[in-house]
Amino acid sequence: MKGLQPAIAFDRVTRRFGESGTAAVDAVTLAVPERQFLAVVGPSGSGKTTLLRMVNRLTPPDEGTVRVDGEDVMALDPIGLRRRIGYVFQGVGLFPHMTVAENIAITPRLMGARRDAISPRVDELLDLVRLDRHTYRGRYPRELSGGQRQRVGIARALAAQPRIVLMDEPFGALDPLTREALATDYRALHDDLGLTTIMITHDMQDALLLTDRVVVMRSGKLIADGAPQALMGNDQPDYVRALMETPRRNAERLNRLIAGGDPA
């Protein structure tokens, strides 16, 4: 029955680095259902990005199994696997010598899409990410703002009509207004397109307000897992409780400021 099988599953996955064999990801088991928006949070060096990169074989596990749609990723062709998974990261990585349209079209072209189908697909994706097709099609990345480049990066990630999207700090370098608008627009795209999304973020506000579920990593281990509201409870480990208190404290300070008081 559709929906019973996770879109992504980690089964006691471990990845070690360096001569010491330190585990960047340490025996993590995690299942991500279809259409879920999952945030992975934790301090720098906690293993978040390593975990994400194992989904599309950019980093192979040393132990355990990563499955996409029930298939062991290590048994799949890595190029074919990556082309069916969208990947959005901070800094975007657009090709500077290609126009916006050419950057978005590259994946469909590599997948053998008909030439006459690619241009309409580019226009459709520009519409999806709220970039005027007539204005932006022929521009180069250097002619775009940071938010516009990030929108093009999202359009490129969606070009092959993936069911899974991986995001690594996708909004981290943006100004607050652009960040809020783009995050809200992506959540709408996630819902409208029926995507499964894993997002790595340091921003607890993004994690709590955008996603269906939050997992917390520390020292390579998964130490908390639940809906945003559930993780705000007092029955969490000390580190998780401190992490969740940050946006709550900021909201309380802001409310005091709005009321005309001292936010401190």
Secondary structure as a PSIPRED ss2 file (coil, helix, strand):
# PSIPRED VFORMAT (PSIPRED V4.0)

   1 M C   1.000  0.000  0.000
   2 K C   1.000  0.000  0.000
   3 G C   1.000  0.000  0.000
   4 L C   1.000  0.000  0.000
   5 Q C   1.000  0.000  0.000
   6 P C   1.000  0.000  0.000
   7 A C   1.000  0.000  0.000
   8 I E   0.000  0.000  1.000
   9 A E   0.000  0.000  1.000
  10 F E   0.000  0.000  1.000
  11 D E   0.000  0.000  1.000
  12 R E   0.000  0.000  1.000
  13 V E   0.000  0.000  1.000
  14 T E   0.000  0.000  1.000
  15 R E   0.000  0.000  1.000
  16 R E   0.000  0.000  1.000
  17 F E   0.000  0.000  1.000
  18 G C   1.000  0.000  0.000
  19 E C   1.000  0.000  0.000
  20 S C   1.000  0.000  0.000
  21 G C   1.000  0.000  0.000
  22 T E   0.000  0.000  1.000
  23 A E   0.000  0.000  1.000
  24 A E   0.000  0.000  1.000
  25 V E   0.000  0.000  1.000
  26 D E   0.000  0.000  1.000
  27 A E   0.000  0.000  1.000
  28 V E   0.000  0.000  1.000
  29 T E   0.000  0.000  1.000
  30 L E   0.000  0.000  1.000
  31 A E   0.000  0.000  1.000
  32 V E   0.000  0.000  1.000
  33 P C   1.000  0.000  0.000
  34 E C   1.000  0.000  0.000
  35 R C   1.000  0.000  0.000
  36 Q C   1.000  0.000  0.000
  37 F E   0.000  0.000  1.000
  38 L E   0.000  0.000  1.000
  39 A E   0.000  0.000  1.000
  40 V E   0.000  0.000  1.000
  41 V E   0.000  0.000  1.000
  42 G C   1.000  0.000  0.000
  43 P C   1.000  0.000  0.000
  44 S C   1.000  0.000  0.000
  45 G C   1.000  0.000  0.000
  46 S C   1.000  0.000  0.000
  47 G C   1.000  0.000  0.000
  48 K H   0.000  1.000  0.000
  49 T H   0.000  1.000  0.000
  50 T H   0.000  1.000  0.000
  51 L H   0.000  1.000  0.000
  52 L H   0.000  1.000  0.000
  53 R H   0.000  1.000  0.000
  54 M H   0.000  1.000  0.000
  55 V H   0.000  1.000  0.000
  56 N C   1.000  0.000  0.000
  57 R C   1.000  0.000  0.000
  58 L C   1.000  0.000  0.000
  59 T C   1.000  0.000  0.000
  60 P C   1.000  0.000  0.000
  61 P C   1.000  0.000  0.000
  62 D C   1.000  0.000  0.000
  63 E E   0.000  0.000  1.000
  64 G E   0.000  0.000  1.000
  65 T E   0.000  0.000  1.000
  66 V E   0.000  0.000  1.000
  67 R E   0.000  0.000  1.000
  68 V E   0.000  0.000  1.000
  69 D C   1.000  0.000  0.000
  70 G C   1.000  0.000  0.000
  71 E E   0.000  0.000  1.000
  72 D E   0.000  0.000  1.000
  73 V H   0.000  1.000  0.000
  74 M H   0.000  1.000  0.000
  75 A H   0.000  1.000  0.000
  76 L C   1.000  0.000  0.000
  77 D C   1.000  0.000  0.000
  78 P H   0.000  1.000  0.000
  79 I H   0.000  1.000  0.000
  80 G H   0.000  1.000  0.000
  81 L H   0.000  1.000  0.000
  82 R H   0.000  1.000  0.000
  83 R H   0.000  1.000  0.000
  84 R C   1.000  0.000  0.000
  85 I E   0.000  0.000  1.000
  86 G E   0.000  0.000  1.000
  87 Y E   0.000  0.000  1.000
  88 V E   0.000  0.000  1.000
  89 F E   0.000  0.000  1.000
  90 Q C   1.000  0.000  0.000
  91 G C   1.000  0.000  0.000
  92 V C   1.000  0.000  0.000
  93 G C   1.000  0.000  0.000
  94 L C   1.000  0.000  0.000
  95 F C   1.000  0.000  0.000
  96 P C   1.000  0.000  0.000
  97 H C   1.000  0.000  0.000
  98 M C   1.000  0.000  0.000
  99 T C   1.000  0.000  0.000
 100 V H   0.000  1.000  0.000
 101 A H   0.000  1.000  0.000
 102 E H   0.000  1.000  0.000
 103 N H   0.000  1.000  0.000
 104 I H   0.000  1.000  0.000
 105 A H   0.000  1.000  0.000
 106 I H   0.000  1.000  0.000
 107 T H   0.000  1.000  0.000
 108 P H   0.000  1.000  0.000
 109 R H   0.000  1.000  0.000
 110 L H   0.000  1.000  0.000
 111 M C   1.000  0.000  0.000
 112 G C   1.000  0.000  0.000
 113 A C   1.000  0.000  0.000
 114 R C   1.000  0.000  0.000
 115 R H   0.000  1.000  0.000
 116 D H   0.000  1.000  0.000
 117 A H   0.000  1.000  0.000
 118 I H   0.000  1.000  0.000
 119 S H   0.000  1.000  0.000
 120 P H   0.000  1.000  0.000
 121 R H   0.000  1.000  0.000
 122 V H   0.000  1.000  0.000
 123 D H   0.000  1.000  0.000
 124 E H   0.000  1.000  0.000
 125 L H   0.000  1.000  0.000
 126 L H   0.000  1.000  0.000
 127 D H   0.000  1.000  0.000
 128 L H   0.000  1.000  0.000
 129 V C   1.000  0.000  0.000
 130 R C   1.000  0.000  0.000
 131 L C   1.000  0.000  0.000
 132 D C   1.000  0.000  0.000
 133 R H   0.000  1.000  0.000
 134 H H   0.000  1.000  0.000
 135 T H   0.000  1.000  0.000
 136 Y H   0.000  1.000  0.000
 137 R C   1.000  0.000  0.000
 138 G C   1.000  0.000  0.000
 139 R C   1.000  0.000  0.000
 140 Y C   1.000  0.000  0.000
 141 P H   0.000  1.000  0.000
 142 R H   0.000  1.000  0.000
 143 E H   0.000  1.000  0.000
 144 L C   1.000  0.000  0.000
 145 S C   1.000  0.000  0.000
 146 G H   0.000  1.000  0.000
 147 G H   0.000  1.000  0.000
 148 Q H   0.000  1.000  0.000
 149 R H   0.000  1.000  0.000
 150 Q H   0.000  1.000  0.000
 151 R H   0.000  1.000  0.000
 152 V H   0.000  1.000  0.000
 153 G H   0.000  1.000  0.000
 154 I H   0.000  1.000  0.000
 155 A H   0.000  1.000  0.000
 156 R H   0.000  1.000  0.000
 157 A H   0.000  1.000  0.000
 158 L H   0.000  1.000  0.000
 159 A C   1.000  0.000  0.000
 160 A C   1.000  0.000  0.000
 161 Q C   1.000  0.000  0.000
 162 P C   1.000  0.000  0.000
 163 R C   1.000  0.000  0.000
 164 I E   0.000  0.000  1.000
 165 V E   0.000  0.000  1.000
 166 L E   0.000  0.000  1.000
 167 M E   0.000  0.000  1.000
 168 D E   0.000  0.000  1.000
 169 E C   1.000  0.000  0.000
 170 P C   1.000  0.000  0.000
 171 F C   1.000  0.000  0.000
 172 G C   1.000  0.000  0.000
 173 A C   1.000  0.000  0.000
 174 L C   1.000  0.000  0.000
 175 D C   1.000  0.000  0.000
 176 P H   0.000  1.000  0.000
 177 L H   0.000  1.000  0.000
 178 T H   0.000  1.000  0.000
 179 R H   0.000  1.000  0.000
 180 E H   0.000  1.000  0.000
 181 A H   0.000  1.000  0.000
 182 L H   0.000  1.000  0.000
 183 A H   0.000  1.000  0.000
 184 T H   0.000  1.000  0.000
 185 D H   0.000  1.000  0.000
 186 Y H   0.000  1.000  0.000
 187 R H   0.000  1.000  0.000
 188 A H   0.000  1.000  0.000
 189 L H   0.000  1.000  0.000
 190 H H   0.000  1.000  0.000
 191 D H   0.000  1.000  0.000
 192 D H   0.000  1.000  0.000
 193 L H   0.000  1.000  0.000
 194 G C   1.000  0.000  0.000
 195 L C   1.000  0.000  0.000
 196 T E   0.000  0.000  1.000
 197 T E   0.000  0.000  1.000
 198 I E   0.000  0.000  1.000
 199 M E   0.000  0.000  1.000
 200 I E   0.000  0.000  1.000
 201 T C   1.000  0.000  0.000
 202 H C   1.000  0.000  0.000
 203 D C   1.000  0.000  0.000
 204 M H   0.000  1.000  0.000
 205 Q H   0.000  1.000  0.000
 206 D H   0.000  1.000  0.000
 207 A H   0.000  1.000  0.000
 208 L H   0.000  1.000  0.000
 209 L H   0.000  1.000  0.000
 210 L H   0.000  1.000  0.000
 211 T C   1.000  0.000  0.000
 212 D C   1.000  0.000  0.000
 213 R E   0.000  0.000  1.000
 214 V E   0.000  0.000  1.000
 215 V E   0.000  0.000  1.000
 216 V E   0.000  0.000  1.000
 217 M E   0.000  0.000  1.000
 218 R E   0.000  0.000  1.000
 219 S C   1.000  0.000  0.000
 220 G C   1.000  0.000  0.000
 221 K E   0.000  0.000  1.000
 222 L E   0.000  0.000  1.000
 223 I E   0.000  0.000  1.000
 224 A E   0.000  0.000  1.000
 225 D E   0.000  0.000  1.000
 226 G E   0.000  0.000  1.000
 227 A C   1.000  0.000  0.000
 228 P H   0.000  1.000  0.000
 229 Q H   0.000  1.000  0.000
 230 A H   0.000  1.000  0.000
 231 L H   0.000  1.000  0.000
 232 M C   1.000  0.000  0.000
 233 G C   1.000  0.000  0.000
 234 N C   1.000  0.000  0.000
 235 D C   1.000  0.000  0.000
 236 Q C   1.000  0.000  0.000
 237 P C   1.000  0.000  0.000
 238 D H   0.000  1.000  0.000
 239 Y H   0.000  1.000  0.000
 240 V H   0.000  1.000  0.000
 241 R H   0.000  1.000  0.000
 242 A H   0.000  1.000  0.000
 243 L H   0.000  1.000  0.000
 244 M H   0.000  1.000  0.000
 245 E H   0.000  1.000  0.000
 246 T H   0.000  1.000  0.000
 247 P H   0.000  1.000  0.000
 248 R H   0.000  1.000  0.000
 249 R H   0.000  1.000  0.000
 250 N H   0.000  1.000  0.000
 251 A H   0.000  1.000  0.000
 252 E H   0.000  1.000  0.000
 253 R H   0.000  1.000  0.000
 254 L H   0.000  1.000  0.000
 255 N H   0.000  1.000  0.000
 256 R H   0.000  1.000  0.000
 257 L H   0.000  1.000  0.000
 258 I H   0.000  1.000  0.000
 259 A C   1.000  0.000  0.000
 260 G C   1.000  0.000  0.000
 261 G C   1.000  0.000  0.000
 262 D C   1.000  0.000  0.000
 263 P C   1.000  0.000  0.000
 264 A C   1.000  0.000  0.000
